[in-house]
């Protein structure tokens, strides 16, 4: 047995075949049922000429089908390509072309986008369409219905041997620029993102069989990752928990009330959000409807991939005082760099989470020297060991992000951090959006956290505004609560309790909704355009 993703899943199937595995918008699969359907689809893809190393795009909302496709692709040693369903045609054109798709499986809702781009994709040979109740026409050419593809394949597991070095690709969209395909070998990504390193003890699994052994003797945990599967955080909430026989709940759309109803109905134990963007609307439902829900089974809320601010965490503890909140930092390129667990009355306002480092994570200063604990020096997070091969079809970006220091290869995606006296890491933010005001570096995430904690603010984004004296100054764009508002002076006075004076917003803009990028992160390009073109509310 290897650390190949398909091998790890099949080992779980053999041990936990009768366990319920997946629940998604009314559909249910046991481990055994998922295995049979994934085998069928894998055989169909193989018969269509899809084999080791070929790229298969998944263009769908969260669904049973998404996960079936994932395992089917891995079974034949092909490579899935996650497609962000929020992308517009220009972004899709770049991703489809960059990824060299040979097959594409998509929901009917997205057929018009596929039709518009198909003639520009010479490598694309096979299309499978998932019915979703919409009426978009087929995109032209030979298109196979998903259930017909499923029915055509054998349910038997008769695939050849696989390798630790088979490829997994995760396309990631940051705050700026086009998506990038991060290329991992299976064994490396299992250690970096899939639970191969225990986050509590920082010890490594030595044998692939240990995953099943972990799950065989313990209770089954029900996990509910709310974000889309097109994002790595949710992918690994599903994949990693599959290896140990846990139960997964998915939802296609983010509806805060429906999320809590699902938590109760499915007896969810652990829920994953992506920072304040999800956590804040969810906690506001609790503010109004807490008495309607029974949360006796919920013991953990996990946040990954975005800032989960202290004021929002504190509001969770008001309603759910016995839960544990886990913050993790990392990226698609580096995996999990560190995590922290907080309970009631242990949160503190900082620019980002302070976490215990995981694996071979370090912080380098600008001279590529490791930052000394407690020095106050700001550096960039880097990791060696279990790291990706590079970016797909992008040697220039690969050379910029994957560096060698004293003979050791590191990945350094660009996240700034400081190292505390005890060796823990405090995340500051991504350098591409840092504000330089009179030589002082101001990280938008820190100011955003303070601004969002104002009771009249539902959401906020912060960016730099041109300033003759300081070069840049801080501009805050807020979306106020319905029927409420706040002046610049009120925002400044509130923020003084959390951040230094030089970090306070000096300009204020008010909008109905904060725009986010297709990956769900704050859209700093949009924010910059607002600052450059609009009249501030100050």
C-alpha positions in Angstrom: 0.0 0.0 0.0 1.2 3.5 -0.8 0.3 7.1 0.3 -1.6 7.5 -2.9 -4.9 9.2 -2.3 -6.9 6.4 -4.0 -5.1 3.7 -2.1 -5.9 5.5 1.2 -9.5 5.8 0.3 -9.9 2.2 -0.8 -8.3 1.1 2.5 -11.0 3.0 4.3 -13.7 1.5 2.1 -12.4 -2.0 3.0 -12.6 -1.2 6.7 -15.7 1.0 6.9 -17.8 -0.1 3.9 -21.2 0.1 5.8 -20.5 3.4 7.5 -22.4 6.4 6.2 -19.8 8.5 4.4 -21.3 11.5 2.7 -24.5 13.6 3.0 -25.1 16.4 0.4 -28.4 18.2 0.0 -30.6 15.1 0.6 -28.4 12.5 -1.0 -26.5 9.9 1.0 -23.6 7.5 0.3 -22.0 4.8 2.5 -18.3 4.2 1.9 -19.2 1.1 -0.1 -21.7 2.9 -2.3 -19.2 5.7 -3.0 -16.6 3.1 -3.9 -18.9 1.3 -6.4 -20.0 4.5 -8.2 -16.4 5.8 -8.3 -15.3 2.6 -9.8 -18.0 2.8 -12.5 -17.0 6.3 -13.4 -13.3 5.5 -13.4 -13.9 2.7 -15.9 -16.0 5.0 -18.1 -13.2 7.6 -18.1 -10.6 4.9 -18.9 -12.7 3.6 -21.8 -12.8 7.2 -23.1 -9.0 7.4 -23.2 -8.4 9.1 -19.9 -5.3 7.7 -18.2 -2.4 8.4 -15.8 -1.4 12.0 -15.8 -4.4 13.3 -17.9 -6.3 16.3 -16.5 -10.0 16.1 -15.7 -11.8 19.3 -14.8 -14.6 19.4 -12.2 -16.9 22.3 -12.7 -19.7 22.0 -10.2 -21.2 23.1 -6.9 -20.7 21.0 -3.8 -22.4 17.7 -4.5 -22.3 13.9 -4.2 -21.1 13.9 -7.8 -18.1 16.2 -7.0 -16.7 13.6 -4.6 -17.5 10.7 -6.8 -15.6 12.3 -9.7 -12.6 13.0 -7.4 -12.2 9.4 -6.4 -12.8 8.1 -9.9 -10.1 10.4 -11.3 -7.5 9.3 -8.7 -8.4 5.6 -9.2 -7.1 5.8 -12.8 -4.1 7.9 -11.8 -5.4 10.9 -13.6 -5.4 14.5 -12.2 -8.4 16.5 -11.2 -8.6 20.2 -11.9 -10.8 22.2 -9.6 -12.7 24.9 -11.4 -14.1 27.9 -9.5 -17.7 28.2 -10.5 -17.7 31.9 -9.8 -15.1 32.6 -12.5 -16.1 34.7 -15.5 -15.3 33.8 -19.0 -11.8 35.5 -19.1 -10.7 33.6 -15.9 -12.2 30.4 -17.2 -10.4 30.8 -20.5 -7.1 31.2 -18.7 -7.6 28.2 -16.4 -9.0 25.8 -19.0 -6.0 26.7 -21.3 -3.4 26.7 -18.6 -4.6 23.3 -17.2 -4.5 21.4 -20.5 -7.8 19.7 -19.8 -8.5 16.4 -21.6 -11.9 15.8 -20.0 -14.4 18.1 -18.3 -17.3 17.1 -16.1 -19.7 20.0 -15.5 -23.2 20.9 -14.3 -25.7 21.9 -16.9 -26.0 25.4 -15.5 -22.4 26.0 -16.7 -22.9 24.7 -20.2 -23.0 28.2 -21.8 -19.5 28.9 -20.5 -18.2 25.6 -21.8 -19.8 26.2 -25.2 -18.2 29.7 -25.4 -14.7 28.3 -24.8 -14.8 24.8 -26.2 -13.4 25.6 -29.7 -10.4 27.3 -28.0 -9.4 24.1 -26.2 -7.6 21.7 -28.5 -6.7 19.2 -25.8 -10.3 18.7 -24.6 -11.6 15.4 -25.8 -14.4 14.3 -23.5 -17.3 16.0 -21.9 -19.7 14.7 -19.2 -22.7 16.8 -18.1 -24.4 16.6 -14.7 -28.1 17.3 -14.7 -29.1 19.9 -12.2 -32.6 21.0 -13.1 -31.5 23.8 -15.3 -32.3 24.0 -19.0 -29.1 25.3 -20.6 -28.5 23.6 -24.0 -25.6 21.2 -24.5 -22.4 22.9 -25.5 -22.2 21.1 -28.8 -20.3 18.0 -29.9 -20.4 14.7 -28.1 -21.6 15.1 -24.5 -22.3 12.1 -22.3 -24.9 12.3 -19.5 -23.3 11.8 -16.1 -25.6 8.9 -15.1 -25.1 7.3 -18.5 -21.4 7.4 -18.0 -21.9 5.9 -14.5 -24.0 3.1 -15.8 -21.5 2.2 -18.6 -18.7 1.4 -16.3 -17.9 -1.7 -14.2 -18.3 -1.5 -10.4 -15.3 -3.8 -9.9 -12.1 -2.4 -8.4 -9.5 -3.8 -10.8 -7.1 -1.0 -11.3 -3.4 -1.3 -11.5 -0.8 -0.3 -8.9 -0.4 3.4 -8.1 2.5 5.5 -6.8 3.3 7.9 -4.0 4.5 10.2 -6.8 1.2 10.5 -8.6 0.1 14.1 -9.1 -2.5 16.2 -7.4 -3.1 19.8 -8.7 -4.8 22.5 -6.7 -5.7 25.7 -8.6 -5.7 28.6 -6.3 -6.9 32.2 -6.8 -5.4 34.8 -4.5 -6.2 38.4 -3.9 -4.5 39.4 -7.2 -3.7 37.8 -10.5 -4.9 34.8 -12.4 -5.3 31.3 -10.8 -2.2 29.2 -10.4 -2.1 25.4 -10.5 0.0 24.1 -7.5 1.5 20.7 -8.4 1.9 18.2 -5.5 3.0 14.6 -5.4 0.4 12.5 -3.4 2.6 11.6 -0.5 3.8 15.2 0.0 0.3 16.6 0.0 -1.0 13.9 2.4 1.6 15.0 4.9 1.1 18.7 4.3 -2.7 18.9 4.1 -4.2 15.4 4.5 -3.5 14.6 8.2 -0.1 12.9 7.7 1.2 15.1 10.5 -0.7 15.2 13.8 -1.3 18.9 14.5 -1.4 18.4 18.3 1.8 16.4 18.7 3.5 17.4 15.4 4.3 13.7 14.8 4.2 12.0 11.4 2.4 9.0 10.3 5.0 6.4 9.3 2.8 3.8 7.5 -0.3 4.5 5.3 -2.2 1.8 7.2 -2.1 4.0 10.3 -5.0 6.2 8.9 -7.4 3.3 9.0 -6.1 2.2 12.3 -6.9 5.6 13.7 -10.5 5.4 12.6 -11.2 1.7 13.4 -11.2 2.1 17.2 -12.7 5.5 17.7 -15.9 7.3 17.4 -17.1 8.6 14.0 -16.9 12.4 13.8 -19.3 14.3 11.5 -17.6 17.2 9.8 -19.4 20.0 7.9 -17.0 22.0 5.7 -19.2 24.8 4.4 -17.0 26.4 1.8 -17.0 25.2 -1.8 -15.1 22.1 -2.8 -13.3 24.1 -5.5 -11.2 25.5 -2.5 -8.4 23.5 -1.0 -9.6 23.9 2.6 -12.8 22.0 1.9 -11.2 19.5 -0.4 -8.9 18.4 2.4 -11.7 18.5 5.0 -13.3 15.8 2.8 -10.2 13.8 1.7 -8.3 13.8 4.9 -11.4 12.7 7.0 -12.2 10.0 4.4 -9.0 8.2 5.2 -10.1 7.6 8.9 -13.7 6.7 8.3 -15.4 9.9 9.4 -18.7 11.3 8.1 -18.9 14.4 5.8 -21.8 16.8 5.3 -21.8 19.2 2.3 -24.1 22.0 1.1 -24.2 23.5 -2.4 -25.0 27.0 -1.3 -24.1 29.1 1.7 -27.3 30.1 3.6 -26.6 30.9 7.2 -30.0 29.7 8.5 -29.9 26.5 6.4 -26.3 25.8 7.7 -27.4 25.8 11.3 -30.5 23.7 10.5 -28.1 21.2 8.9 -25.8 21.2 11.9 -28.8 20.2 14.1 -30.4 17.8 11.7 -27.2 15.9 10.9 -25.8 16.1 14.4 -22.6 17.8 13.2 -19.6 17.7 15.6 -17.2 19.9 13.7 -18.0 22.8 11.4 -15.4 24.5 9.1 -15.8 28.1 8.0 -13.5 30.4 6.0 -13.0 33.3 8.4 -15.3 36.2 9.1 -16.9 36.1 5.6 -18.8 33.0 6.7 -18.5 33.2 10.5 -20.0 36.6 10.9 -23.3 36.0 9.1 -23.6 32.7 10.9 -23.2 34.2 14.3 -25.7 36.8 13.5 -28.3 34.1 13.0 -27.5 32.9 16.5 -28.0 36.4 17.8 -31.6 36.2 16.6 -32.5 32.5 16.6 -30.3 30.7 19.1 -33.2 29.2 21.1 -34.5 27.4 18.0 -31.4 25.2 17.7 -30.0 22.3 19.7 -26.2 22.3 19.5 -25.5 19.6 21.9 -23.4 17.6 19.3 -21.3 20.5 18.1 -18.0 20.8 19.8 -15.6 22.5 17.3 -15.6 25.3 14.8 -12.6 25.3 12.5 -11.4 28.3 10.4 -9.0 28.1 7.6 -7.8 30.2 4.6 -9.1 33.6 5.9 -9.1 35.8 8.9 -11.4 34.8 11.8 -11.2 37.9 14.0 -11.3 37.9 17.8 -14.5 39.9 18.1 -16.4 37.4 16.0 -14.9 34.5 17.9 -16.0 36.1 21.2 -19.6 36.4 19.9 -19.5 32.6 19.2 -18.5 31.9 22.7 -21.3 34.0 24.1 -23.8 31.6 22.4 -21.7 28.4 22.4 -19.4 28.7 25.5 -18.3 25.1 25.4 -17.0 24.8 21.9 -13.4 25.0 20.8 -12.4 27.2 17.9 -9.4 26.2 15.8 -7.5 28.6 13.6 -5.2 27.3 11.0 -2.8 29.1 8.8 -1.3 27.9 5.5 -1.7 28.1 1.8 -2.3 25.9 -1.3 1.5 26.1 -1.8 2.7 25.3 1.7 0.0 23.2 3.3 -0.7 23.6 7.0 1.9 25.9 8.6 0.4 26.0 12.0 -2.7 26.1 14.1 -4.1 27.2 17.4 -7.1 26.2 19.6 -8.9 28.8 21.6 -11.7 28.5 24.1 -13.9 31.1 25.9 -12.1 34.1 27.2 -8.8 33.2 25.5 -9.1 35.3 22.3 -7.1 38.5 21.7 -7.2 41.1 18.9 -4.2 40.7 16.6 -3.6 41.1 12.9 -4.0 37.4 12.5 -3.9 34.2 14.4 -0.9 33.2 16.6 -0.3 29.6 16.0 2.0 26.8 17.0 4.1 26.0 13.9 3.8 22.7 12.1 6.3 20.6 10.2 9.3 22.4 8.8 7.8 25.9 8.9 10.1 28.8 9.5 10.0 32.6 9.0 12.8 34.3 6.9 13.8 37.9 7.1 14.6 39.8 3.9 18.1 38.4 3.9 16.7 34.8 4.1 17.9 34.4 7.7 15.5 32.8 10.1 13.7 35.3 12.3 14.7 35.0 16.0 11.8 34.4 18.4 10.7 37.6 20.2 12.8 39.9 18.0 9.9 41.7 16.5 11.3 41.3 13.0 8.7 40.9 10.3 9.5 38.2 7.8 7.9 35.7 5.4 6.6 32.3 6.2 8.4 29.4 4.4 8.3 25.7 4.6 10.6 22.9 3.6 10.1 19.1 3.5 6.7 18.1 2.2 6.2 20.8 -0.4 4.9 21.0 -4.0 6.8 20.4 -7.2 5.9 23.9 -8.4 3.2 25.7 -10.4 1.8 24.0 -13.5 2.9 25.6 -16.8 4.5 28.6 -14.9 8.3 28.3 -14.5 8.7 32.0 -13.8 6.3 32.0 -10.8 7.8 28.6 -9.7 11.3 30.1 -9.6 10.0 33.1 -7.6 8.1 31.1 -5.0 10.2 28.0 -4.6 13.7 29.0 -3.3 16.8 27.2 -2.0 18.5 28.3 1.2 21.7 26.7 2.3 21.0 23.7 0.1 17.4 23.2 1.3 14.4 23.8 -0.9 11.6 26.0 0.5 8.3 27.3 -0.6 7.7 31.0 0.3 4.3 32.1 -1.0 4.5 35.7 0.4 2.7 35.6 3.8 4.3 38.0 6.3 4.6 37.0 10.0 6.5 37.6 13.2 7.8 35.0 15.6 6.8 35.3 19.2 9.1 34.7 22.2 7.8 31.1 22.6 8.4 30.3 19.0 4.8 30.6 17.9 4.0 32.5 14.7 1.6 35.5 14.3 0.3 35.8 10.8 0.3 39.4 9.5 -1.0 39.1 5.9 0.0 38.8 2.2 2.7 41.2 1.2 1.1 42.0 -2.2 -1.5 44.2 -0.5 0.6 45.7 2.3 0.2 49.4 2.8 3.3 51.5 3.1 2.6 54.7 5.0 5.7 56.8 5.6 7.8 53.7 5.7 5.5 51.9 8.1 4.1 48.6 6.9 0.4 48.2 7.6 -1.3 44.9 6.9 -4.9 45.3 5.8 -6.1 42.2 7.6 -5.2 43.8 11.0 -7.1 47.0 10.3 -10.0 45.1 8.7 -10.4 43.0 11.9 -10.7 46.2 14.0 -13.1 47.9 11.6 -15.4 44.9 11.3 -15.7 44.7 15.1 -17.6 48.1 15.0 -21.3 47.2 15.8 -22.6 49.2 12.8 -20.3 47.4 10.3 -21.3 44.1 8.7 -18.2 43.8 6.5 -15.1 45.8 5.6 -12.1 45.8 3.4 -9.0 48.0 3.7 -6.5 49.2 1.2 -3.9 51.9 0.6 -4.9 55.4 -0.8 -2.4 57.7 -2.4 -1.2 60.4 0.0 1.2 63.3 -0.9 2.9 63.3 2.5 3.0 59.7 3.5 3.0 58.0 0.1 0.0 55.9 1.1 -2.6 56.2 3.9 -5.3 53.7 5.1 -8.7 53.7 3.4 -11.5 51.7 4.8 -14.5 50.6 2.7 -17.4 49.4 4.8 -20.8 47.8 4.3 -23.0 49.0 7.2 -25.7 47.1 8.8 -29.2 47.9 7.5 -30.5 51.1 9.0 -27.1 51.9 10.7 -24.0 53.8 9.8 -20.7 55.1 11.2 -18.7 58.2 10.5 -14.9 58.2 9.9 -14.4 59.7 13.4 -16.6 57.0 15.0 -14.6 54.2 13.2 -11.3 55.7 14.2 -12.4 56.1 17.9 -13.6 52.5 18.0 -10.4 51.1 16.3 -8.0 53.0 18.8 -8.7 50.2 21.3 -7.3 47.6 19.0 -4.6 49.1 16.7 -1.9 51.8 16.8 -2.8 55.3 15.8 -0.7 55.2 12.5 -2.8 52.3 11.3 -6.2 54.0 11.7 -8.3 54.6 8.6 -7.9 58.1 7.3 -10.5 57.8 4.5 -13.9 56.1 4.6 -16.0 54.8 1.8 -19.5 53.3 2.2 -20.9 50.6 -0.1 -23.9 48.2 -0.1 -21.8 45.1 -0.4 -18.1 44.3 -0.1 -17.0 42.6 -3.3 -14.9 39.5 -3.0 -12.8 37.6 -5.5 -14.1 34.4 -7.1 -12.1 32.5 -4.5 -14.1 34.3 -1.7 -11.2 36.4 -0.5 -11.4 40.2 -0.3 -11.1 41.7 -3.8 -8.3 44.3 -3.3 -8.3 45.3 -7.0 -12.0 46.3 -6.6 -11.2 48.1 -3.4 -8.4 50.1 -5.0 -10.6 51.1 -7.8 -13.2 52.4 -5.3 -10.6 54.5 -3.6 -9.2 55.9 -6.8 -12.5 56.8 -8.4 -15.1 57.5 -5.7 -15.7 60.3 -3.3 -15.0 59.2 0.3 -17.7 59.6 3.0 -15.4 61.7 5.2 
